[in-house]
Amino acid sequence: MREFRFQIGAAALLILFLAPCVLNLEFFADDYHMGREIARASAEDPGFASSVHDAFARRWTNDFDVFRPLTILSLQWDWWLHGADPGRHHITNLLLWLMVACLVTAAASSLSASTPSDLQRAVFLLALGFSPATVECLSWCVAREDLLCALFALAALLLQLRAPRRSLLRAAAVAAALLAKETAVTLPLILLWTDLVLSRPDPDGKTPQWPTRVVRALPMFVVLVAALALRHWLFGRVAGLYLGRPFTDWLSDAEMPTRVLSGIAGSLLALLAPVSRCARLESASLLVPTLVLASASCLGIALTLRTRTGIRHLLAFLPWILGPLALAAVPLSGVSPDLEKSRLLVLPLAALACVVAPRCFGAAKRVILPILILVALASIWGLWANFQAWHRASATISTLRSELSSIALEGDTVVLEGAVPRAASPSSARVGIIPELISKDGAYVLSQGLSDFTRPPFAHGPKIALWPTDMGTTAMGPGRESRSLALVALSSGDGSAQCKRRTPRATQGTTLRIDTDALDTADPASVLRLSTPSAGAWRVVLIAPEEPVAAHCELTTGASASVEIPLRSFVLRLQSGAEVPLDTALLRQLSVSGLFAWVESTDGSTCSPTAFLRLAL
């Protein structure tokens, strides 16, 4: 153990720093979906054997052809151990990342011409472990699929480097990677390519020829064929389904080559300088760690290219970097500058480290150790900045759940101003993204994931149906930025309404208000009455809680007045994008039982209390 004491200390430092960062995080997006599904499956058929069967045989979503039983088993294990405590779920992701970083360090040591010291490996482990590119896979529980896939892929690589004759063990590691995430389909080819390019001798000193290396790789390809056959048996297709669309359809898009190339380019840029663009915009000082990380990456690559061995290493690991990014860029368009989808960088980051590390380990200690320490410090700075967005999103989720759970009853409907519906398909039309919960760094939260406002398994507390409304392009007009979450409106099943405004927006008492409390849909001349306190430009907003639509009307008054607005003065934007005048016939077609309404100044500085307009059908 003494020969690993510095590495053990480095691992302890990683845990001490990163554990507080992840313990305060909430569940995000698909974490809620998986929590519900795991709870439902457990209630239907409890027991360990049933959970294992569900992990392999249950279809967990209809939008994706997901066969990731190891990932599912790890999530189920977390629910058994930790219940609905999200912090301890994130600790599992942290431990997985620590294991990935240790395997990368071991692989990099095996690739080095000289044996690195324990101190060198420890500092390298710190520089890698604090990489800001890991923020999404540490902050999002479901993103452990990429960690598990990378873990077993690196295990296969390490077996190939240190025990090349253990073909069956290597194939088992590839099988485990395939059971963690489908992108491991590229692993057999990538591992064979790496073996052929490196042409490393066996431990006995003999260098096998390429036919021997191909024969050793055959078990991996047998595993791959078996995995593809199993997917065809389960889903009726070999290629996957993403957002309800077959992968082959994504490939047939005319703009696909351009999208893949731009996605790879953007992902590589995020890999070299993994500090969120929006974090840099919030603080100009974050340019320092960004430049340090980008310069260190480019310097490491440049030093690698100075030697023939270094060029061979780069060629051997280039598919590790480009393969997963190209595969993911087809439906996902790569990693954004805000580090959304940065979970895709785990395996490319490991490969880049394997390329650069041997040159670093071979350099003089007095030169390389200060550089690695500088990189580690810059990484800590960048990672801390990237985490802030996820912490802000967690705080908002916690506040929302607390507030709504205290005032909502089962069966209530919740309308959130600022929720933007996804119109990808009719089935997802009522799934929205709440801008305040979308940290600019990719800490997105689907509003569907907040539909219960209680932590999984949702056994207690109110069950609240969430209906998102496109306030950014409907009530505020095209091209205007959607405001942050400002309204929580609740309507109970008996037709009564409670309304609560979350943000301390300025109001002028009751002088600015909606005076109408009911609309007669049988009367084409129905009007909405409101009172304004002074001259000004005003916007009146109507929301239909049962449908994800909203209407708006803008008017100008010369003085305080009571104003009557015909319904046909309101513009309603449908999900198709069409804008039509609102009238009573259209309201009847929408089958809504009431409307939420408020009036505000066009600059958003003044807003009335929210009224509930009953509809006499």
N, C-alpha and C positions, 0 to 999 in steps of 0.2 A: 504493500500500500504506500510505502514511502516514496516510491518512484512516481506515484500519481498524486502526491499531496497538493501540488499547485493546481492541478486540474480539478481535484475535488473542491478546493477552495474557490476556484472560478465558478464551478457549478453552484456552489452555495451562494456566491454573490449574485448570480443570475436569479436564483429563487428569491433571495431577500429583496432584490430590487423589483422584480416583475410581479411577485405575488400580490403586493398591495395594489398594483395597477389593475390586476384582473379581478381581485376579490370584490371590488366595488362596482363591477359591471353588471348590467341586467341581461335578460334574455333578449335576443333580437330576431326579427323576421322569422325564418324557418325554425328557429328554436321553439317558438310557440306552436307552430304546426306539428313538429315532431313530439312535443310534450303532450299535445292533445291526442295524437295518434297512439303514442306509447301507452298513455293512460287508458284509452279506449280498448286497445288490444289486451292490456292486462286485466281490465274489467271483464272482457268477454271470455277469456281463457287464462286464468292466472297460473303461475308456476314457471320454473326455470326451463323445463323442456318446451313448454309452449312459447316462451319468449325466444328461444333459439329457433324454433320452427318459424315463428313470425319474422324473425330477422332474415331468414333465407327465402321464405315463401310468400309473405304478405306484400301486397302492392301498397306502398305508402303514399303515393300521389298519382294522379292521373295525367298530370302535365309533363311528367318526365319518366323515362324508362330507367328507373333507379334500381340497381342491384348492387347494394353496398352493405352486405350483411355484417362485416366487421365494424363498420362505422355505426350501424344501427345497434349492434351488441354493446358497443362502448357507451352509446347514449342511454340504452336501457340500464346498463350497469350503474351509470351515474344517477339515474332516477331511483334505483334500488338503494344506493348508498346515501345520496344527498337530498333526495326529495326535490322540493322546489327552491332550493338555495342556489341561485345562478353563480355566485362566486366560486363555490366548490366545483361546479361543472367546469368553469374556466380554468381551475387548477389542473384538471386533467389535460386540457390543451397545452398548458404551460409545461407539464411534465413530458408530454409527447414532443414538444419542440426542443426541450433539453436533450432528449434522447437523439433526435435528429441531428442537433448540433454536435453531440459527442461522436456520432457515426461519421459525420463529415470530417471532424478532426482526425479520427482514426484512419479514414480513407486517404486524407491528404498526407498524413504521416507515412502511409505505405507507398505513396507516389513520390515521396521525396527521395532524392539520391542519398542524402545523409540523414541519419536518425535525429530528429529534433529533440531538444531537451524538454523536460516536463514544464519548465517555465515558458518556453516558446509555445508549446501546445496550449497551455493555460491562457496566455494572453490572446492567442488566436481564437480560442473558444469564447472568450469574452467579446472580442470584436465581432464574431459571427453571431453569438447569442443575443446581443443587443441590437441586431439589425432592425432598423425601422420598417423594413419590408414585411415584418412578421405581425404587424399590428392587427390585421384582419383575422388571421388564423388564431391569434391569441384571444381576440375579443368576441369572436362569434363561435359559439359552441359547435354548430353544424359544420363549420369550416375545418374541423379536425379530419375530415375526409382527406384533405390535401396533406395533412401532417402524417396520417397513417400510411397513405400511399407513398409518400417520400421516405418514411421510416423503413418500409419493407423494400423499396427500390434501392436504398443505400445499403441495406443488409445484403441484398443480392450483389451489389457492387463490391462490397467488402469481401464477401465470399469469393468472388471472381478474382480479386487481387491477392488474397492470402491463401485461399484453398481452391484453386481453379479446377481441381479434379472432383470436387463435391458438387457434381452437376445436379443431383436430385435435391440437395439442400437449396441450391440457387433457384431451381424451378419452384420449390415450395415457397421461397420468399416472393417470387414473381406472382404466384397464385394468391398469396396473402395481399399483395398490392392490388391485384385485380378485384379482390373481394372488398377492398376499401374504397376504390374509385375506378371508374371505367377508363380514365385517361392512361392507366397502366398498360393499355393494349400496345403502346409503343415500346414497352420495356424490352421484350425479347430482341427486337431489331437493334435497339440502342445499346444494349449490353453486348451483343455480338459485335457490333461496330467498334465499340470501345476496346474489346478484347483483341480484335484484328489490328486496330491502329496502334495500340500500345505494344503489342507483341512482347509481353513480359515473359520471362522464363519462369518455369515452375519452381517450387521450393527446392527441388533436387538439382537445380542449375540447368536443366535441359529446356530448350526452347521449342515447343511443339509447332508444327507447321499448321497452315490455315485449315486443311481438312480436319485435323484433330480438333481444332477449336470449334469448327462448325458442328462436328459430331457431339461435342460436349454441350453445345447450345440446344440440341434437339429437344431435350425434356422441356425447356422453356416454351418452345413452339408447340409442343403437344398440349401444354397447359393453356396456351393462348387459343388453340383450336377448340379445346374443350370449353373454355369460357365463352367463346363466340357461339358455339352450338347451344350452350345453356341459355344464352340471351335470346337466341332465336326461338327456343322452346318456350321460354317464359313470356316473351313479348311479341313473337311473330315476326321479328325483324332483327338483323344483326346490328345495324346502326341504331343509335339511340333516338329518343324523342325529347325535344327541348321546347318548353312552352307550348306543348301540344302540336309541335311541328317536327316531322322526321328530320334527322340530321342530313339525309341525302337531299332534302328540299333546300336546306340552308346552303348546301354546296352548289346547288344549281342556280343560285342567284347570280345575275349578271355582274353585280358589283362585288362579288365575293373575293376575287383576287386582290382588289384594291383594299377591301376591308381587312383581309388577313395580313397584308403587308403593313398597312398602317397600324393594325393592332399589335403586330410583332415589334414594330419600331417604337411605339409608345410604351410597350411593356419593357423593352430593353432600356429605355430612358428611365423608367421608374425603377428598374433593377439597379442601375448605376447610381442613381441619386434618389433613394426612397424616402424623401421627405415631402409630405403632401404640399401641393401647390397652394391650397387655401391656408394651410398653416403658415406658409411663408408669407402669404399676403397679410395675415394677421400680425405677424412679427417679422420685420425685416432682418432681425438678428439671426433668423433661422437660415439665412443664406450661407452663414458660416459652416454649419454642419453639412449642408447640402454640397457646398464646394469641396469640403474636406473629403466626404464620401465619394463624390464623383471623381475627384483627382486621385484618390487612393486606388479606386477601381481601374481607372485608365492607366495609372502608373504600373500597377500590378500586371495588367495585360501587356503593356509595352515591354516590361522586363521579361515577361514570359516569351515574347516573340523574338528575343535576342538570341535564343539558343534553339538548336534543332529539337532537343527534348521538349522544350516549352511549346514549340509549334505543334509537336505531336500531341502533347496534352490538350492543347486548344482544339485541335481537330477531333480528338477522341471524345471530348465533352461538349462539342458544339451541338450535337443532336439533343443532348440532355437539356440544353438551354432553349433551342428553337422548337424542338418537337412538341413539348407540352403547350408552349405558347401558341404555336400554329394551330394545334388541335382545338384549343379553347377559344381562339380568335374567331372561329367560324360562327358560333352563335353569340359570343360574348363581346367581340370587338376588342379584346385585350384589356390590359390594366390602364385605368385612366390616370391623368396627372394628379387627381385627388386621392389616388391609391385605392379607389374602389376596385374590387376583384384582385387585390394584391395577394390574396391567398394563393393565386396561381404562380406566384414567384418563389414558392418554397423550394421546389426541385431545381429550377434554374439558378437560384441563389446557392444551393449546395454545389451545383456543377461549377459555377464561377469560382467558388471557394476552392474546389479541387484543382482548378487550373492555376490559380494565383498562389496558393499555399506552398507548393513545392519550391518555388522560386524564393518565397519569403523565408522558408525554413533553411534554405541554403545560403542566405545572406548572412553577413556578420551580425552578431547579436546586438552589438552597440548601435547598429544602424536600424535594424528591423524592429527591435523591441519598442523604441520610442514611437516609431510610425504606427505600430499596432495599438499601442496605448492611446495615441491620438485618435485613431479610427474608432476605438472603443468608446472614448469620451464623446466624439461626434455622434456615434450611434445612439448613446444614451440620451443625448440632447434631442436628436431627431425623433427617437421612439417616444420620449415623453411628450413631445409636441403632438405627434400623431395620436396618442392616447386621449388627448384632451377632448377631441370631438366625440369619441365614444363615451367618455364620462359625462359630457353635457347631454347626450342623447339618453343615457341611463337615468340621469336626474329628471329629465322631462317625463320619461316613461313612469318612473316611480311616482312623480307628482300626479300625473294623469290617473294612474290606477288608484291612488289614495283618494283623490277628489271624487272620481266617478263612483268608486265603490261605496262611498259614504252617502251619496245622494241618489243613486240609481237603484231601481228595483228590477226584478226579473221580468223580462218582456219589454223593457223600455227600449226606445230607439234613440241613438246618439248621432248627432250631426256635428261634424267638426269643420269649422271654417278653415280653409287652407288645404284640405285633403284633395289630392289630385288623382282622379281615377285612371287606371290603366285600361286602354281600349284595345288591347291586343286581340282579344277575342270576347264574344258575348259572355262566356263563362267567367271571365275575369273583370267584367265591366264594373263590378262593385268592389273591386279591390283597389285601394288607394294608397298613396304614399304621402305622409304628413310632412311638409317641408321643415317644420321646426325639429322634427325627429330625424331628418336626413342630415347628419353632420356632413359637412362638405367633404370630409375625408372618407366617405364610403360607409359611415355607420348608419346605414339606412334601416328604417323600420317600416315594414308594411303595416298599414292600418289594420289589415285583416288579422295580423298577429296580435293586435291589441283588442280584438273584438270581445274578449271576455273581461279585460282589465283586471284579471286576477292571474297570479302565476299558475302555470300548469301544476298539477293535472286538472285544475278547474273544477275541483270537487265542491268548493265553497264560494260564496260571494255571488253577486248578481251576474247574470248572463245578459250581456248587452249587445244588441245587434248594431254594428257600426255601418253607417251609410256615408261614404265619402262624397264630397261635392267639389267640383272643379271651380274654385274661386279665382284661380289665377287667369283662366281664359274665359270664364263665363261672367261672373258677377263683376269682375274688375275690368273686363275688356281685353281683347287680344294684345299680346306684347307687354302687358304689365306684370311685374313680378308679384307672385302670390305672397300675401302677408303671412306672418307666422300665426300659429294657432291662437285664435282670439275668442272663439265661441264654443261653448259646450251647451247644446240644447237637448233637453230630454222630453219626450212625449210618451206618456204611459198608455196602456191599452184602452183605458176608458175614455180617451179623448182629451183629458186634461193635460196641462203642460207645465214643466218647470224649466227655467232657463238660467244659465249661469255664465257669466263672462269671466274668462280666466286672466286676461291681461288688464292692467290698470289703465285702460284707455279713458281719455277725458270725456266726461259727459256734462250736459247742462241740465241736470235735474230731469224734470218731466216735461220741460218745454219743447224738447225735441222728442217726438214720439209718434208711434203708429196708433191712430185712433180707431181703426176698424178692428172688430173682433170676429167677424164672420163674413163670408162671401157666398152669394147665391149663384151657383154654377148654372142655374136655369135662366139667368138673366144675362143676355149678351152685353148689357150696358153696365155691368158690375164695375165699381170703382173702389179704389183704395184711398182712405182719408188719412192725412198725416198733418202734424203741426210742426212748423219750423220756428225757431226763436228769433231769427234775424235774416237779413239778406245774405245770400250765399249760393254756392253750387253744391248740390246734394245728390247722393246716389241712394236709391232704394233697392234693397236686395230681398229676393224671395227664395226660399229653399224648400223643396219638397222632400220631407224626410224619408218617404217610402221609395223614392226614386233618386238616383244619383244625378240630379239635374238642378239647375238654378237659373233664375232670371234676374235681370237688373234693368233699372230705368234711371236716367240722369235728368235732372231738372235744375233750373235756376230761379230763385225767388228774389224779389226786390226788397222785401221787408218780412217781418214775422207774419206768418199767415197760416190759415188752415187750407190745405191743398187737396183737391180731389184728382186722382190719377186713374184714368181708364186702364183696365187690364191690358188692352191691346197696345198700350204704350210701352209695355215691358217686352224686352227681347229675351227669348229663351234659346239657348244653344243646346242642341241635341247632341247625343254621343256621336252621331255621324259627322258632326262638325257644322251642320246646317243651322242657321239662325232663323227663327220664325217668330212672329208676333204671338204673345201669349193671349189666349182667350179661354172662355169657359168650356168650350167643346174640347179643346186640347187638354184641359185639366181633367175632364171626365175620362178621356182616353188614357191618361196617366194613372188613373185610379188612385189618386192621393186623397187622404182623409183630412189633410190640413196643411198649412204652409207656415213656416217660420219667416218672420219679416223684421227688418230693422232699417233705419235710415241713418246715413252718416254723411259727413262732409267729404267731398271728393279727395281731399288731401289726407283723409283718415284720422284727423285729429279729434273729431267729435263724433260720437256714436250714440244712438238712442238705445234704450232697453229693447230686448227682443220680445216681439209679440207672437202669439200663436193664433193664426186665422183659421177658424173652423170652416169647412166647406159643406154647404148644404147641397147634397147631391140630388 
